[in-house]
């Protein structure tokens, strides 16, 4: 086999230097508050770092709707996938100590590790875990921890061997979370310490990020924390007013290395200083080496170029690639290092302009995507000396158009089904079904109808309401969950042969990877 070499993208960039001593935009703090109010976001916090100095770290709004406690610079927010860079930093510490190499084969450190393809198992490196080129499909395996799970981290990694690839190894970019779960398990295999303990001690504490947490217990014990909120009372997620979510609706604890940190504006400012300082600590010393810092920002996997429509077209990059826990692309001739993050009820954006020595982070305790993106590009334009462009308003129009399209598509399911079926009596659909990587899904008779229960996922159950033919739609008891269309496929004798699912909403998060399930009836042992 020919070993595929790591790709280094070389793209000429126009160097745009921010004048020394540049500050956040005039009246920026008042503008953020007005945008927050207009968007309906309960709370926002922003950190800005320029030339190694914090020029802004503060909060706006409230930690929880219905309560008076205000967001400040020390309020911790869930930061989602921006935490992937912290998992990379933890691995970098081990690389610096000589206990690990970026291109070490994974099975040399985890002999029990398996992918679906034995050849890929043998070739998978530490670097491959971090750059979304494994051949897995988009979000593959996310139902093992979304929205929550009973599985341990090691059990989750062990199920990876049953997930079929979507493409050949190292041939395409497809974002995943599960391989960062593997990276977290790798840290434990090498050190004997959990990812949670290692990151808390060796990254957060050593890095001076004293308010941040790497476990749910530590976050729950922090009084000054932002609560999650979402719009879940309309026809689909994103519709209706913001409501407080149940804090138990967490990304599964097994997936913390993929995005389980909670951080404050002050701590995010510290993280930006460390990143922009190439691993150097502001107070002296280093968190990780210059060599490791260069690896983190070196592009590895080319990404498809996003072509934004209409008035967002100027935001379309000319190149884009994934590095180690960071996305690298251009923005109007400037080099951009960034990553977004999202969990149920909270979203984040961490952004750096390394040539300008500027970085900023935006955290929101609701799912206001237009506010996050709008503020991101408004700040980028400011630090690149570009004209003011009303990006929040333009993003708001874009998001509302998508929401309207999603509602129209969902209405087809609710309002215009073909009034045919089902083929079988209710009891004939009831059975325990199994998927090789997810496990059991139980369909049972209850209250005169059918119910579905995802056995590995606590509180993921609800009614199955007939849609058309042998397809039903879920009505989960938890309204925060994305509904699915569940199709029972029959064999020549009229018995259920397998069950396939798809998300009902065209706007559903890719982590609801129902499409990857291949459920078949479990046969009773004789």
Backbone torsions as a table, in degrees:
resi	resn	phi	psi	omega
1	UNK	NA	143.8	176.2
2	UNK	-86.7	126.3	178.6
3	UNK	-73.6	127.5	-179.8
4	UNK	-78.8	124.8	-176.8
5	UNK	-80.1	149.6	176.0
6	UNK	-65.2	133.5	-175.4
7	UNK	-90.7	129.2	173.5
8	UNK	-112.7	114.4	-178.9
9	UNK	-84.3	126.8	178.8
10	UNK	-114.2	112.5	-177.3
11	UNK	-128.4	125.8	178.8
12	UNK	-64.6	133.3	-180.0
13	UNK	-121.2	140.5	173.9
14	UNK	-82.0	123.0	-178.2
15	UNK	-82.5	116.7	177.9
16	UNK	-113.6	111.8	-173.5
17	UNK	-96.9	126.8	175.5
18	UNK	-74.2	134.2	179.0
19	UNK	-56.8	141.3	178.8
20	UNK	-57.7	139.6	178.4
21	UNK	80.9	12.0	178.1
22	UNK	-59.6	148.1	-178.3
23	UNK	-124.1	167.6	174.1
24	UNK	-56.5	158.9	-178.3
25	UNK	-55.4	148.4	176.7
26	UNK	-60.0	136.0	-179.2
27	UNK	62.2	20.3	-177.8
28	UNK	-61.5	-40.9	-176.7
29	UNK	-65.0	-38.8	176.9
30	UNK	-68.6	-35.4	-179.9
31	UNK	-67.6	-41.0	178.6
32	UNK	-59.5	-43.6	-179.5
33	UNK	-63.2	-40.0	179.0
34	UNK	-67.0	-41.7	178.2
35	UNK	-65.7	-38.1	177.4
36	UNK	-60.7	-47.4	179.4
37	UNK	-62.2	-44.3	-178.3
38	UNK	-63.5	-36.3	-176.9
39	UNK	-78.8	-24.3	-175.0
40	UNK	88.5	6.6	178.4
41	UNK	-67.4	130.7	177.8
42	UNK	-62.8	-47.8	-175.8
43	UNK	-146.4	150.7	179.4
44	UNK	-140.3	145.1	168.8
45	UNK	-136.2	144.7	-178.2
46	UNK	-136.5	138.5	172.2
47	UNK	-121.1	136.3	175.5
48	UNK	-130.2	132.5	178.4
49	UNK	-123.2	130.6	178.3
50	UNK	-131.5	124.1	177.1
51	UNK	50.0	44.2	175.9
52	UNK	80.1	5.0	-179.0
53	UNK	-119.7	141.9	173.8
54	UNK	-79.2	116.6	178.9
55	UNK	-102.6	-11.7	173.1
56	UNK	-158.1	133.0	170.0
57	UNK	-154.8	105.5	-178.6
58	UNK	-161.8	172.4	179.3
59	UNK	-125.6	164.1	177.7
60	UNK	-136.3	147.9	174.7
61	UNK	81.9	-158.4	-172.5
62	UNK	-117.8	157.4	178.8
63	UNK	-73.8	-31.7	-175.8
64	UNK	-149.4	129.1	178.3
65	UNK	-58.9	137.8	-179.5
66	UNK	90.2	-5.5	177.6
67	UNK	-124.5	157.2	-171.5
68	UNK	-88.8	-16.2	-174.0
69	UNK	-58.9	127.3	-174.4
70	UNK	-90.9	153.6	172.3
71	UNK	-77.2	134.0	174.0
72	UNK	-132.1	-171.5	-174.3
73	UNK	-69.6	-13.8	179.3
74	UNK	-106.9	3.3	176.1
75	UNK	-69.3	127.0	179.9
76	UNK	-89.5	137.5	178.4
77	UNK	-119.7	148.0	170.7
78	UNK	-67.9	134.5	-170.7
79	UNK	-115.3	1.6	172.1
80	UNK	56.0	-141.3	-170.2
81	UNK	-69.4	-7.0	171.7
82	UNK	-64.1	-16.5	176.0
83	UNK	-71.2	-13.9	177.7
84	UNK	-58.4	-35.7	179.1
85	UNK	-65.1	-27.2	177.1
86	UNK	-74.1	-36.3	173.7
87	UNK	-63.0	-40.7	175.7
88	UNK	-62.3	-42.7	179.2
89	UNK	-61.9	-38.0	177.6
90	UNK	-63.9	-41.9	175.9
91	UNK	-64.6	-36.4	179.3
92	UNK	-61.4	-37.3	176.4
93	UNK	-59.5	-42.3	179.7
94	UNK	-69.2	-35.5	175.5
95	UNK	-63.9	-45.9	179.4
96	UNK	-61.1	-30.9	179.5
97	UNK	-83.1	-3.2	179.0
98	UNK	78.8	14.7	-178.4
99	UNK	-94.0	-4.5	-173.4
100	UNK	-159.2	151.4	172.2
101	UNK	-125.6	145.5	-178.6
102	UNK	-58.1	-32.6	-177.0
103	UNK	-106.3	18.0	170.3
104	UNK	-64.1	143.0	172.5
105	UNK	-71.9	136.3	-175.1
106	UNK	-61.8	-39.1	-176.6
107	UNK	-67.0	-16.2	175.4
108	UNK	-70.6	-23.1	178.3
109	UNK	-106.8	-25.4	179.8
110	UNK	-132.3	78.4	-174.5
111	UNK	-58.1	-22.3	-178.3
112	UNK	-86.6	-5.8	-177.8
113	UNK	-66.1	138.3	177.6
114	UNK	-142.7	136.7	165.0
115	UNK	-99.9	173.8	-179.4
116	UNK	-61.7	-40.7	-178.2
117	UNK	-95.8	122.1	-179.0
118	UNK	-58.8	-34.6	178.9
119	UNK	-65.6	-42.0	178.2
120	UNK	-64.8	-39.0	176.0
121	UNK	-53.6	-45.1	-176.6
122	UNK	-72.8	-29.1	-174.3
123	UNK	-95.4	-16.4	-175.3
124	UNK	-60.9	127.0	178.9
125	UNK	-108.6	170.3	175.7
126	UNK	-58.9	-42.5	179.1
127	UNK	-59.7	-39.5	-179.3
128	UNK	-61.1	-29.4	178.5
129	UNK	-63.3	-23.4	-164.0
130	UNK	-108.3	-3.9	-167.9
131	UNK	-126.2	11.1	169.3
132	UNK	61.1	45.6	179.0
133	UNK	-131.5	24.6	-172.0
134	UNK	-76.4	-15.6	-172.7
135	UNK	98.6	-10.2	174.8
136	UNK	-67.9	153.9	177.2
137	UNK	-77.8	169.5	-179.7
138	UNK	-55.3	121.1	177.1
139	UNK	65.7	19.7	-176.5
140	UNK	-56.3	133.0	176.9
141	UNK	81.3	3.7	-175.4
142	UNK	-63.9	-26.9	178.7
143	UNK	-66.8	-6.6	175.1
144	UNK	-74.8	-10.3	177.6
145	UNK	-147.4	-3.2	177.2
146	UNK	-107.6	125.4	0.8
147	UNK	-85.0	-12.8	-179.0
148	UNK	-166.1	173.0	-175.0
149	UNK	-158.0	164.2	171.5
150	UNK	-101.4	-3.5	-174.0
151	UNK	-81.9	146.9	170.3
152	UNK	-79.5	169.9	178.8
153	UNK	-64.5	-43.7	-179.0
154	UNK	-65.6	-40.3	176.9
155	UNK	-60.9	-37.3	178.5
156	UNK	-64.3	-46.4	179.0
157	UNK	-62.6	-37.7	179.9
158	UNK	-64.4	-29.4	179.8
159	UNK	-77.2	-12.9	-180.0
160	UNK	-58.0	-29.6	-177.4
161	UNK	-63.8	-16.3	-178.0
162	UNK	-98.1	-3.0	-177.7
163	UNK	-89.1	115.8	-177.7
164	UNK	-71.5	142.5	178.1
165	UNK	-72.1	156.0	176.4
166	UNK	-97.6	-27.0	179.4
167	UNK	-140.7	177.1	176.7
168	UNK	-74.7	159.1	-176.3
169	UNK	-61.5	131.1	176.1
170	UNK	62.7	20.1	-177.2
171	UNK	-99.0	-24.3	-174.7
172	UNK	-145.1	156.1	172.9
173	UNK	-87.2	131.5	170.3
174	UNK	-152.1	117.9	-174.5
175	UNK	-64.4	134.8	176.4
176	UNK	-139.3	161.0	173.2
177	UNK	-108.2	-30.1	-168.8
178	UNK	-64.3	-30.2	-179.8
179	UNK	-75.5	-21.9	170.2
180	UNK	-73.6	-27.9	170.5
181	UNK	-62.7	-42.4	176.5
182	UNK	-60.9	-41.9	179.4
183	UNK	-60.4	-38.7	176.9
184	UNK	-65.0	-40.0	177.1
185	UNK	-66.7	-36.1	177.5
186	UNK	-58.7	-42.6	177.9
187	UNK	-58.3	-41.7	179.5
188	UNK	-68.6	-39.2	179.5
189	UNK	-62.1	-37.3	-176.7
190	UNK	-81.2	-41.2	-171.3
191	UNK	-99.4	-20.2	-172.4
192	UNK	76.8	7.9	179.0
193	UNK	-118.4	143.9	178.6
194	UNK	-65.4	156.6	174.2
195	UNK	-53.9	-43.3	-177.6
196	UNK	-57.7	-46.3	-178.4
197	UNK	-70.5	-44.4	-177.5
198	UNK	-63.5	-45.5	-179.2
199	UNK	-66.9	-41.7	-179.8
200	UNK	-60.7	-41.4	-174.7
201	UNK	-85.6	-49.3	-170.5
202	UNK	-87.9	-19.0	-179.9
203	UNK	-113.4	-58.8	-175.0
204	UNK	-67.9	-53.4	-177.3
205	UNK	-66.6	-49.9	179.2
206	UNK	-62.6	-30.5	-178.8
207	UNK	-83.9	0.2	178.7
208	UNK	76.4	22.1	178.7
209	UNK	-100.8	75.4	-163.9
210	UNK	-75.8	-23.2	-178.3
211	UNK	-89.8	-15.5	-172.6
212	UNK	-73.1	153.0	-177.9
213	UNK	-128.9	149.8	178.0
214	UNK	-117.4	5.2	175.7
215	UNK	-133.9	155.7	176.3
216	UNK	-66.8	-36.3	-179.5
217	UNK	-60.8	-43.4	179.1
218	UNK	-66.2	-37.4	178.2
219	UNK	-67.3	-44.8	179.6
220	UNK	-61.7	-30.3	-179.8
221	UNK	-78.7	-8.2	179.7
222	UNK	-90.8	112.7	-178.2
223	UNK	-63.2	-39.9	-176.6
224	UNK	-86.5	70.5	179.1
225	UNK	-127.8	150.2	176.6
226	UNK	-87.7	137.2	178.4
227	UNK	-90.7	151.0	-179.6
228	UNK	-78.3	144.5	177.9
229	UNK	-137.7	152.9	176.1
230	UNK	-158.3	161.6	176.3
231	UNK	-95.6	100.4	-173.4
232	UNK	-129.2	9.1	-175.2
233	UNK	-100.2	4.7	176.1
234	UNK	-97.6	-158.6	-178.4
235	UNK	-73.6	-24.6	177.6
236	UNK	-150.3	164.8	-177.8
237	UNK	-59.1	134.9	-176.3
238	UNK	102.9	-8.2	-179.2
239	UNK	-104.8	150.2	178.1
240	UNK	86.0	-178.9	-178.4
241	UNK	-78.4	159.7	173.9
242	UNK	-69.2	137.5	175.3
243	UNK	-131.1	155.9	177.7
244	UNK	-73.0	132.1	178.0
245	UNK	-90.8	154.3	173.2
246	UNK	-64.2	125.2	-178.7
247	UNK	-64.0	-15.2	176.8
248	UNK	-72.7	-15.4	-179.1
249	UNK	-79.5	68.9	-174.4
250	UNK	-103.0	153.1	161.4
251	UNK	-54.2	135.4	-177.2
252	UNK	-51.8	141.7	-177.9
253	UNK	-60.4	-26.3	177.6
254	UNK	-63.1	-22.7	-174.6
255	UNK	-102.7	16.2	-179.6
256	UNK	-53.3	-38.2	179.6
257	UNK	-63.6	-17.4	178.4
258	UNK	-88.5	-11.0	179.9
259	UNK	159.6	53.1	-175.0
260	UNK	-115.1	12.1	-179.4
261	UNK	-81.5	152.9	168.6
262	UNK	-122.4	132.1	-171.8
263	UNK	-141.5	155.9	178.0
264	UNK	-100.9	168.3	176.3
265	UNK	-61.0	-42.2	179.3
266	UNK	-62.0	-42.1	-179.8
267	UNK	-71.1	-36.0	175.9
268	UNK	-64.7	-34.9	174.9
269	UNK	-62.1	-41.8	178.1
270	UNK	-62.5	-43.0	178.5
271	UNK	-62.1	-42.0	178.1
272	UNK	-62.6	-39.9	177.9
273	UNK	-62.7	-41.6	179.6
274	UNK	-65.2	-44.4	179.7
275	UNK	-65.0	-48.7	-179.7
276	UNK	-67.1	-23.6	176.3
277	UNK	-89.0	10.6	177.4
278	UNK	55.9	43.0	175.7
279	UNK	97.2	-11.0	179.6
280	UNK	-75.2	139.3	176.3
281	UNK	-82.9	136.9	-179.6
282	UNK	-56.4	-30.1	-177.3
283	UNK	-90.1	2.1	-177.9
284	UNK	110.7	152.5	-176.0
285	UNK	83.7	-173.6	-177.1
286	UNK	-135.0	145.9	171.2
287	UNK	-87.1	-40.2	174.1
288	UNK	-149.6	165.9	-171.2
289	UNK	-76.6	163.7	174.0
290	UNK	-60.0	-38.6	179.1
291	UNK	-61.9	-43.5	178.5
292	UNK	-64.9	-39.3	178.4
293	UNK	-60.6	-41.2	178.5
294	UNK	-64.3	-39.2	177.2
295	UNK	-61.7	-41.4	-177.4
296	UNK	-59.0	-36.3	-174.0
297	UNK	-99.4	0.2	-178.7
298	UNK	-81.5	120.7	-179.2
299	UNK	-60.1	139.8	-179.9
300	UNK	-122.7	-55.4	-173.7
301	UNK	-108.9	115.1	175.7
302	UNK	-59.9	139.5	179.3
303	UNK	-111.6	147.7	174.1
304	UNK	-58.0	141.4	-178.7
305	UNK	-80.4	125.5	176.8
306	UNK	-76.1	124.8	176.1
307	UNK	-106.2	96.6	-178.3
308	UNK	-71.0	142.3	-175.1
309	UNK	-84.9	161.0	168.3
310	UNK	52.2	-128.1	-174.0
311	UNK	-73.1	-6.7	174.7
312	UNK	-92.7	-1.3	-175.9
313	UNK	-54.4	-37.1	179.9
314	UNK	-61.7	-14.0	-179.1
315	UNK	-85.7	-7.0	-177.1
316	UNK	-67.9	127.3	-179.2
317	UNK	-77.5	160.7	175.0
318	UNK	-96.4	-20.4	170.3
319	UNK	-147.9	152.1	179.8
320	UNK	-155.4	137.0	-179.4
321	UNK	-152.5	157.9	176.7
322	UNK	-102.0	131.9	175.8
323	UNK	-103.5	-144.0	179.6
324	UNK	-94.8	91.5	-179.8
325	UNK	80.3	5.4	179.8
326	UNK	-136.5	150.4	171.0
327	UNK	-99.5	136.3	-179.0
328	UNK	-119.5	124.6	177.1
329	UNK	-154.8	178.8	177.6
330	UNK	-103.4	151.5	170.7
331	UNK	-135.7	106.9	179.3
332	UNK	50.6	44.3	176.1
333	UNK	89.9	-4.8	-179.9
334	UNK	-105.0	147.8	177.2
335	UNK	-79.0	131.6	-175.4
336	UNK	-124.3	127.2	173.2
337	UNK	-114.7	122.5	-173.8
338	UNK	-157.9	168.7	171.8
339	UNK	-160.9	138.4	173.4
340	UNK	-96.2	165.0	177.7
341	UNK	-147.9	146.9	177.4
342	UNK	-156.9	133.0	167.4
343	UNK	-127.4	175.9	-179.2
344	UNK	-61.4	112.6	174.6
345	UNK	93.2	7.4	179.6
346	UNK	-157.8	141.6	177.0
347	UNK	-136.6	156.0	-173.0
348	UNK	-142.6	155.2	169.7
349	UNK	-143.1	127.1	176.0
350	UNK	-119.9	124.7	-167.8
351	UNK	-136.8	139.2	176.0
352	UNK	-135.8	139.9	168.1
353	UNK	-109.6	88.8	-171.2
354	UNK	-63.2	-34.2	-179.4
355	UNK	-71.0	-21.7	176.6
356	UNK	-96.8	-5.3	-177.9
357	UNK	57.2	46.0	-178.3
358	UNK	-130.8	140.4	173.8
359	UNK	-147.4	154.2	177.2
360	UNK	-150.9	156.8	178.3
361	UNK	-134.7	140.6	179.8
362	UNK	-125.7	125.4	176.9
363	UNK	-125.9	139.3	-175.6
364	UNK	-136.0	134.8	-180.0
365	UNK	-93.3	42.2	170.1
366	UNK	-160.1	-174.1	-171.3
367	UNK	-107.7	44.5	-176.2
368	UNK	-83.5	83.3	-175.1
369	UNK	-63.1	-36.7	-178.4
370	UNK	-66.1	-39.0	178.9
371	UNK	-64.8	-45.5	-179.2
372	UNK	-61.0	-52.0	-178.6
373	UNK	-66.8	-40.8	-179.4
374	UNK	-61.2	-46.3	178.3
375	UNK	-65.7	-36.5	178.5
376	UNK	-57.2	-52.1	-175.8
377	UNK	-75.2	-27.3	174.7
378	UNK	-64.2	-43.1	178.4
379	UNK	-69.8	-40.4	177.2
380	UNK	-58.2	-47.4	179.5
381	UNK	-59.8	-40.5	-179.8
382	UNK	-61.1	-47.9	-175.3
383	UNK	-77.7	-11.8	174.2
384	UNK	-100.8	4.9	177.6
385	UNK	69.0	30.3	-178.5
386	UNK	-97.5	159.2	-178.6
387	UNK	-64.1	151.0	175.7
388	UNK	-63.2	136.7	-168.5
389	UNK	-132.8	12.5	175.6
390	UNK	53.1	41.7	-177.1
391	UNK	-62.5	-38.9	178.9
392	UNK	-57.4	-41.7	179.9
393	UNK	-66.6	-39.4	-179.6
394	UNK	-68.1	-40.8	176.8
395	UNK	-65.9	-36.1	178.8
396	UNK	-62.2	-42.6	178.0
397	UNK	-64.4	-41.3	179.9
398	UNK	-62.0	-46.7	-178.3
399	UNK	-64.8	-40.8	179.5
400	UNK	-65.6	-35.6	177.0
401	UNK	-65.5	-42.0	177.7
402	UNK	-64.6	-40.4	179.8
403	UNK	-63.5	-41.5	178.9
404	UNK	-63.5	-40.2	178.0
405	UNK	-65.8	-39.4	178.0
406	UNK	-65.0	-40.4	178.9
407	UNK	-64.7	-39.1	179.2
408	UNK	-65.2	-41.2	179.3
409	UNK	-66.7	-39.7	-179.8
410	UNK	-68.5	-31.8	178.4
411	UNK	-61.9	-30.3	177.7
412	UNK	-61.6	-35.9	-179.4
413	UNK	-72.7	-42.9	-175.4
414	UNK	-78.6	-34.6	-168.1
415	UNK	-106.3	-20.5	-172.2
416	UNK	-133.3	47.7	175.5
417	UNK	-74.4	159.4	172.0
418	UNK	-79.2	122.7	-173.5
419	UNK	-81.1	66.3	180.0
420	UNK	-133.1	138.2	176.6
421	UNK	94.8	-176.6	1.4
422	UNK	-77.0	166.8	-175.9
423	UNK	-77.3	-27.9	-170.9
424	UNK	-119.0	162.9	170.7
425	UNK	-67.6	153.9	-175.2
426	UNK	-51.0	-45.3	-174.8
427	UNK	-64.4	-20.9	-177.6
428	UNK	-74.5	-17.4	177.0
429	UNK	-89.3	-20.5	-175.3
430	UNK	-70.9	123.8	179.7
431	UNK	-173.8	168.0	169.5
432	UNK	-96.0	121.8	-179.7
433	UNK	-108.3	156.1	-177.7
434	UNK	-137.5	139.0	172.4
435	UNK	-112.7	141.0	-175.2
436	UNK	-56.6	-39.4	-176.8
437	UNK	-97.1	-34.3	-178.6
438	UNK	-80.2	-46.1	-174.7
439	UNK	113.3	-142.2	-170.1
440	UNK	-90.0	141.0	167.9
441	UNK	-128.6	124.7	-173.2
442	UNK	-106.7	124.6	172.6
443	UNK	-108.7	124.7	-175.1
444	UNK	-135.5	162.3	172.5
445	UNK	-85.0	132.9	177.7
446	UNK	-156.0	135.2	176.6
447	UNK	51.8	38.7	176.4
448	UNK	79.7	6.1	179.8
449	UNK	-143.8	-165.0	-179.5
450	UNK	-102.5	143.3	173.7
451	UNK	-126.3	150.1	177.1
452	UNK	-121.0	139.7	-178.4
453	UNK	-136.2	119.0	175.7
454	UNK	-83.7	103.5	-164.7
455	UNK	-65.6	-30.0	-179.1
456	UNK	-84.3	-5.7	-174.2
457	UNK	-119.1	108.4	-179.4
458	UNK	-56.3	137.2	173.8
459	UNK	60.4	29.1	174.2
460	UNK	-110.5	82.0	-179.0
461	UNK	-149.9	163.6	178.4
462	UNK	172.4	-178.4	-178.9
463	UNK	-73.4	151.4	166.8
464	UNK	-107.0	115.0	-177.6
465	UNK	-105.3	129.4	-176.1
466	UNK	-61.4	135.0	178.2
467	UNK	-107.0	-67.1	175.7
468	UNK	-165.0	153.1	-177.7
469	UNK	51.5	-125.0	177.6
470	UNK	-108.3	31.8	178.1
471	UNK	-110.0	134.8	178.4
472	UNK	-122.5	157.7	173.4
473	UNK	-114.2	144.4	-179.2
474	UNK	-80.6	143.3	167.8
475	UNK	-124.3	85.2	-175.1
476	UNK	-66.1	146.2	176.4
477	UNK	-66.7	-24.9	176.0
478	UNK	-96.1	109.2	-176.2
479	UNK	-68.0	-11.9	179.4
480	UNK	-76.3	-13.4	-177.9
481	UNK	-83.5	146.1	177.0
482	UNK	-76.6	123.7	179.7
483	UNK	-68.5	158.2	-179.4
484	UNK	-126.4	155.8	166.6
485	UNK	-97.3	126.6	-173.0
486	UNK	-115.3	116.1	-177.0
487	UNK	-111.5	123.4	177.1
488	UNK	-92.9	119.5	-179.9
489	UNK	-98.1	130.7	-174.3
490	UNK	-101.6	149.6	174.6
491	UNK	-89.8	-173.6	-175.1
492	UNK	-65.9	-20.1	179.3
493	UNK	-90.5	-4.2	-179.0
494	UNK	90.2	6.3	176.6
495	UNK	-90.6	153.5	179.0
496	UNK	-68.5	122.5	-178.3
497	UNK	-97.5	-37.9	177.9
498	UNK	-160.3	166.6	179.0
499	UNK	-128.3	130.7	177.0
500	UNK	-119.9	152.5	-178.1
501	UNK	-137.2	153.9	168.9
502	UNK	-141.6	154.6	174.3
503	UNK	-65.4	137.8	-179.4
504	UNK	-71.2	-37.4	-177.2
505	UNK	-87.8	133.3	175.6
506	UNK	-69.6	-12.2	179.7
507	UNK	-101.9	7.0	-177.9
508	UNK	-61.0	142.3	177.1
509	UNK	-60.0	141.9	-177.2
510	UNK	-62.3	-17.0	179.5
511	UNK	-66.4	-20.1	172.6
512	UNK	-82.8	73.9	-173.2
513	UNK	-86.7	52.1	176.3
514	UNK	-54.0	-33.2	-175.0
515	UNK	-60.0	-24.0	-177.1
516	UNK	-86.0	-7.6	179.7
517	UNK	-75.3	138.2	174.6
518	UNK	-132.1	86.7	-171.7
519	UNK	-90.6	132.4	175.4
520	UNK	-128.0	151.6	-178.3
521	UNK	-63.2	137.8	174.0
522	UNK	-82.4	131.0	-178.8
523	UNK	-90.9	138.2	178.9
524	UNK	-68.9	137.7	178.2
525	UNK	-68.7	137.6	-179.0
526	UNK	-92.8	NA	NA
